[in-house]
Amino acid sequence: MTNSMTNMSNVDNMSQEQKQLALATGEFPLYLLDDQLQNRTAFFQFWYALTALPEVPADSSFAQREAVRRSRLSSSVLLFLLIACMSLVPVSYLARAMYPWYMWLCLELAGVCIVALVLLRHGYTNTAGILVCVASYLTITTSLVTTMPFDETTLQGYDMYILLLLLCVWLLPPRWVFLFYLLSAAAIIGTLFYMPLSPVLQTDMHTRMFLILIRPLGILFSCGGVAYIAALSLNNAVRRANRAETVAVIEHGQLQIRSDLRTEVQNLVTTQVHVLNGNLDARVPLTNVRILFQVARSLNLLLVRLQRAVNAERQLQSVDVVVAGLVAHIQHLKVERKPVFLPWTDNPHLDPLIAEINTDNLNTQNDHNKNFYR
């Protein structure tokens, strides 16, 4: 009880975006499952792992997910049919004196179910359904044909064709139910007209043949029609659920895109603010940029060029200042009639020029001194 309340509170505390994400990924119902329900489905998960197609990723196509759903549905139906057949084996064994074929028919149908489960595991869902439905039809028809005497009690065996129609609806596409209804109707009419009937049933066939025929045929038609409509409704519900899931995935994708776009725009604005405040080393982080990657990359390249231009301008300004100082220094030396020797400026661009000028001035001074002493 505590776990269930905790799970419900988790659902209530989820945001709308988290609920849409959970719904799109198929995780939303897990919040509503308590431990007891999960334990009940553990056996079916084990059964599906043995006899049905494996799960497919959440981003798989509708056809792939529908194939898995049909495979699991058929596996569940065949599980109960197999249990029913095996349960009838001891009963039919005890009644082998009156009905000698019943036990072998139950074993035959159980074997067909096992073969169908193997086909389901390999993805042959329709083949397995056809095999089981044909085997069920032959089993029911054979049990009627081998029943002696064919009396009014045997007429109750016609109700077994209802099980055949239900199997057909759940194991095959719904339209197959009409084919097996026609086969079942043919078997009913054939057994009534061509089987050796008991005296009582033969007399009833002469007096009220229409009533004897209309009962099983009407029940079969009604049950088959209801099962057909139910199967169509289920298929339509699955398609609507798939559309709803697709819409949820699209909406979640849009929400994610909006969130990413908001974050990336904020990164662009933040970087521009840092640059305006004088931090030319600021760059837009490209690790999580998806939508505005080209814009962010172009902005970073522009900032690199801007930083280079600003550095070049600063160097040019510093050169202008140094050159102005050197000119003033040269003018001062000329006024005092002193040799022109320029001081070092620690500027990598001007110091080589100053070195050449000082070397030339020094050579000129030496030549002048030599000529003076001569």
C-alpha positions in Angstrom: 0.0 0.0 0.0 2.8 2.3 0.9 4.6 1.6 -2.4 1.4 2.3 -4.3 0.9 5.7 -2.6 4.5 6.5 -3.3 4.1 5.7 -7.0 1.0 7.8 -7.2 2.8 10.7 -5.5 5.6 10.3 -8.0 3.1 10.7 -10.8 1.5 13.8 -9.2 4.9 15.4 -8.7 5.9 14.9 -12.4 5.9 17.9 -14.6 3.9 18.0 -17.8 7.0 17.6 -19.9 8.1 14.6 -17.8 4.7 13.0 -18.2 4.8 13.4 -21.9 8.3 11.9 -22.0 7.2 9.0 -19.9 4.1 8.5 -22.0 6.2 8.6 -25.2 8.8 6.1 -24.0 6.2 3.7 -22.5 7.4 4.2 -18.9 4.4 6.1 -17.6 2.3 3.0 -16.7 5.2 1.7 -14.5 4.5 4.4 -12.0 1.0 3.0 -11.5 2.1 -0.6 -11.0 2.5 -2.0 -7.5 4.8 -4.8 -6.5 2.0 -7.4 -6.6 1.1 -6.6 -10.2 4.7 -6.7 -11.2 5.0 -10.2 -9.6 1.9 -11.4 -11.5 3.3 -10.3 -14.8 6.7 -11.9 -14.1 5.5 -15.3 -15.3 4.2 -13.8 -18.5 7.4 -12.0 -19.1 9.2 -15.4 -18.8 6.7 -17.0 -21.0 7.0 -14.3 -23.7 10.8 -14.7 -23.6 10.4 -18.3 -24.5 7.6 -18.2 -27.0 7.2 -14.7 -28.5 9.2 -12.2 -30.4 11.6 -10.1 -28.3 10.9 -6.6 -27.4 11.9 -3.9 -29.9 13.3 -0.4 -29.1 10.8 2.4 -28.4 11.8 4.2 -31.6 10.9 1.2 -33.8 8.2 1.4 -36.4 4.6 0.7 -35.8 4.7 -2.5 -37.9 7.5 -3.9 -35.7 5.8 -3.0 -32.4 2.5 -4.4 -33.8 4.2 -7.7 -34.7 5.5 -8.0 -31.2 2.1 -7.3 -29.7 0.4 -9.9 -31.9 3.1 -12.4 -31.1 2.5 -11.9 -27.4 -1.2 -12.0 -27.7 -1.1 -15.3 -29.7 1.4 -16.7 -27.1 -1.0 -15.9 -24.3 -4.0 -17.5 -26.1 -2.0 -20.6 -27.0 -0.9 -20.9 -23.4 -4.4 -21.2 -22.1 -5.4 -23.5 -25.0 -2.5 -25.8 -24.2 -3.5 -25.9 -20.6 -7.0 -26.7 -21.5 -6.0 -29.5 -23.9 -3.7 -31.1 -21.3 -6.4 -30.8 -18.7 -8.8 -32.8 -20.9 -6.3 -35.6 -21.4 -7.0 -37.4 -18.1 -10.8 -36.9 -18.5 -10.8 -38.3 -22.0 -8.6 -41.2 -20.8 -11.2 -42.2 -18.3 -13.9 -41.9 -20.9 -12.0 -43.8 -23.6 -14.5 -46.7 -23.6 -17.2 -44.4 -25.0 -15.0 -41.9 -26.8 -11.8 -43.6 -27.8 -10.6 -40.8 -30.1 -10.9 -37.9 -27.6 -7.6 -38.4 -25.8 -5.6 -38.6 -29.0 -7.4 -35.6 -30.4 -6.4 -33.6 -27.2 -2.8 -34.7 -27.5 -2.7 -33.9 -31.2 -4.0 -30.4 -30.5 -1.6 -29.9 -27.7 1.3 -30.9 -30.0 0.1 -28.4 -32.6 0.0 -25.7 -30.0 3.7 -26.5 -29.1 4.7 -26.3 -32.8 2.8 -23.0 -33.1 4.6 -21.6 -30.2 7.9 -22.4 -31.9 6.7 -20.7 -35.0 5.7 -17.6 -32.9 9.2 -17.4 -31.5 10.6 -17.2 -35.0 8.1 -14.5 -36.1 5.6 -16.7 -38.1 2.5 -15.4 -36.4 0.0 -15.9 -39.2 1.4 -19.3 -40.0 1.0 -20.4 -36.3 -2.5 -19.0 -36.2 -3.5 -20.8 -39.4 -2.0 -24.0 -38.1 -3.8 -23.9 -34.7 -7.2 -22.9 -36.3 -7.1 -25.6 -38.9 -6.0 -28.2 -36.3 -8.8 -27.0 -33.9 -11.4 -27.2 -36.7 -10.3 -30.8 -37.6 -10.2 -31.8 -34.0 -13.8 -30.5 -33.3 -15.1 -32.0 -36.6 -13.4 -35.4 -36.0 -14.7 -35.6 -32.5 -18.3 -35.0 -33.9 -17.8 -37.5 -36.7 -16.4 -40.2 -34.4 -19.2 -39.8 -31.8 -21.5 -42.8 -31.8 -24.5 -42.7 -31.6 -25.0 -39.2 -33.0 -27.9 -38.1 -30.8 -29.3 -34.9 -29.4 -26.6 -34.8 -26.7 -24.0 -34.7 -29.4 -25.5 -31.5 -30.8 -24.0 -29.6 -27.9 -20.6 -30.3 -29.5 -21.5 -27.7 -32.1 -20.8 -25.0 -29.5 -17.1 -25.9 -29.7 -17.0 -24.1 -33.0 -17.5 -20.9 -31.0 -14.0 -21.5 -29.5 -12.7 -22.0 -33.0 -14.1 -18.5 -34.1 -12.6 -16.9 -31.0 -9.2 -18.5 -31.7 -9.5 -17.3 -35.3 -10.2 -13.7 -34.2 -7.3 -13.5 -31.8 -4.7 -15.5 -33.7 -5.4 -14.2 -37.3 -6.6 -11.1 -39.0 -10.3 -10.5 -38.1 -11.6 -11.2 -41.7 -10.5 -14.9 -41.4 -13.4 -15.4 -39.0 -15.8 -15.5 -42.0 -13.9 -18.3 -43.7 -13.9 -20.5 -40.6 -17.6 -19.7 -40.0 -18.4 -21.0 -43.4 -16.3 -24.1 -42.7 -18.0 -24.6 -39.3 -21.5 -24.2 -40.9 -20.6 -26.7 -43.6 -19.5 -29.2 -40.9 -22.7 -28.7 -38.9 -24.9 -29.2 -42.0 -22.8 -32.1 -43.2 -23.0 -34.0 -39.9 -26.7 -33.5 -39.6 -27.5 -34.7 -43.1 -24.8 -37.4 -43.6 -24.1 -38.9 -40.2 -26.1 -41.9 -39.0 -28.5 -40.3 -36.6 -30.2 -41.8 -33.6 -33.9 -42.6 -34.0 -35.0 -39.8 -31.8 -32.8 -37.2 -33.6 -33.9 -38.5 -37.0 -37.5 -38.0 -36.0 -36.7 -34.5 -34.8 -35.0 -33.7 -38.1 -38.2 -34.5 -39.9 -40.4 -32.4 -37.6 -38.2 -29.4 -36.6 -35.2 -29.5 -38.8 -35.1 -25.7 -39.2 -34.9 -25.2 -35.4 -32.2 -27.7 -35.0 -30.1 -26.0 -37.7 -30.8 -22.4 -36.8 -29.6 -22.7 -33.2 -25.9 -23.6 -33.8 -25.7 -21.5 -37.0 -27.3 -18.5 -35.3 -25.1 -18.8 -32.2 -22.0 -19.1 -34.3 -22.9 -16.1 -36.5 -23.6 -13.9 -33.5 -20.5 -14.9 -31.6 -18.3 -14.6 -34.7 -19.8 -11.2 -35.5 -19.3 -9.9 -31.9 -15.7 -11.2 -31.9 -15.0 -9.7 -35.3 -16.3 -6.2 -34.1 -14.3 -6.6 -30.9 -11.1 -7.4 -32.8 -11.6 -4.5 -35.2 -12.2 -2.2 -32.2 -9.0 -3.5 -30.6 -7.0 -2.9 -33.8 -8.4 0.6 -34.1 -7.6 1.3 -30.4 -4.0 0.1 -31.1 -3.7 2.5 -34.1 -5.1 5.4 -32.1 -2.6 4.6 -29.3 0.2 4.6 -31.8 -0.9 7.9 -33.2 -1.2 9.3 -29.7 2.3 8.0 -28.9 3.6 9.5 -32.1 2.1 12.9 -31.2 3.5 12.7 -27.7 7.0 11.9 -29.1 6.7 14.9 -31.5 5.5 17.2 -28.7 8.3 16.0 -26.5 10.7 16.7 -29.3 9.4 20.2 -29.8 9.7 20.8 -26.0 13.2 19.6 -26.1 14.0 21.7 -29.1 12.5 24.8 -27.4 14.6 24.1 -24.3 17.8 23.6 -26.3 17.1 26.7 -28.4 16.5 28.8 -25.2 19.7 27.6 -23.7 21.8 28.2 -26.9 20.4 31.7 -27.3 21.2 32.4 -23.7 24.8 31.3 -24.3 25.0 33.6 -27.3 23.7 36.5 -25.3 26.0 35.8 -22.4 29.0 35.6 -24.6 28.1 38.9 -26.3 27.7 40.6 -22.9 31.2 39.4 -21.8 32.7 40.7 -25.0 30.9 44.1 -24.6 32.4 44.2 -21.0 35.9 43.9 -22.5 36.5 40.1 -22.1 37.7 39.3 -25.6 38.6 35.8 -24.6 34.9 34.8 -24.2 33.6 32.1 -26.5 30.4 30.3 -27.1 30.7 26.7 -25.8 30.2 24.3 -28.7 29.9 21.1 -26.7 26.1 21.1 -26.3 25.2 23.3 -29.3 22.9 21.5 -31.8 20.4 23.9 -33.3 22.5 27.1 -33.5 25.8 25.4 -34.1 26.6 27.3 -37.3 25.7 30.7 -35.7 27.8 29.9 -32.6 30.7 28.8 -34.7 30.6 31.9 -36.9 30.4 34.1 -33.8 33.4 32.4 -32.3 35.4 33.0 -35.6 34.3 36.6 -35.6 35.4 37.0 -32.0 38.8 35.5 -32.8 39.3 38.0 -35.7 38.1 40.8 -33.5 40.5 39.9 -30.8 43.3 39.8 -33.3 42.3 43.2 -34.7 42.1 44.7 -31.2 45.6 43.3 -30.3 47.0 44.7 -33.6 45.5 48.1 -32.9 46.9 48.1 -29.4 50.4 47.2 -30.8 50.1 49.9 -33.4 49.1 52.4 -30.7 52.1 51.4 -28.6 54.4 51.8 -31.6 53.0 55.2 -32.2 53.8 56.2 -28.6 57.3 54.8 -28.7 58.0 56.4 -32.1 56.8 59.7 -30.8 59.1 59.4 -27.8 62.1 58.4 -30.1 61.5 61.4 -32.3 61.4 63.7 -29.3 64.6 62.1 -28.0 66.4 62.5 -31.4 65.3 66.2 -31.5 66.7 66.7 -28.0 70.0 65.2 -28.9 70.3 67.3 -32.1 69.7 70.5 -30.0 72.4 69.5 -27.6 74.7 68.5 -30.5 75.2 65.0 -29.1 75.5 61.7 -31.0 72.2 60.1 -31.8 72.0 56.9 -29.9 68.4 55.7 -29.3 67.4 53.8 -26.2 65.9 50.3 -26.2 62.1 50.2 -26.1 61.5 46.5 -25.5 59.4 46.5 -28.6 60.1 43.5 -30.8 59.2 45.5 -33.9 61.3 48.6 -33.1 64.3 47.3 -31.3 65.9 45.7 -34.5 65.5 49.1 -36.3 67.0 50.9 -33.3 69.9 48.5 -33.3 70.6 49.2 -37.0 70.4 53.0 -36.4 72.7 52.9 -33.4 75.2 50.7 -35.3 75.3 53.1 -38.2 75.7 56.1 -35.9 78.4 54.3 -34.0 80.3 53.5 -37.3 79.9 57.1 -38.4 81.2 58.4 -35.1 84.3 56.1 -35.3 85.1 57.2 -38.8 84.8 60.8 -37.7 87.1 60.2 -34.8 89.7 58.6 -37.1 89.6 61.5 -39.5 89.9 63.9 -36.6 93.1 62.3 -35.3 94.7 62.2 -38.7 
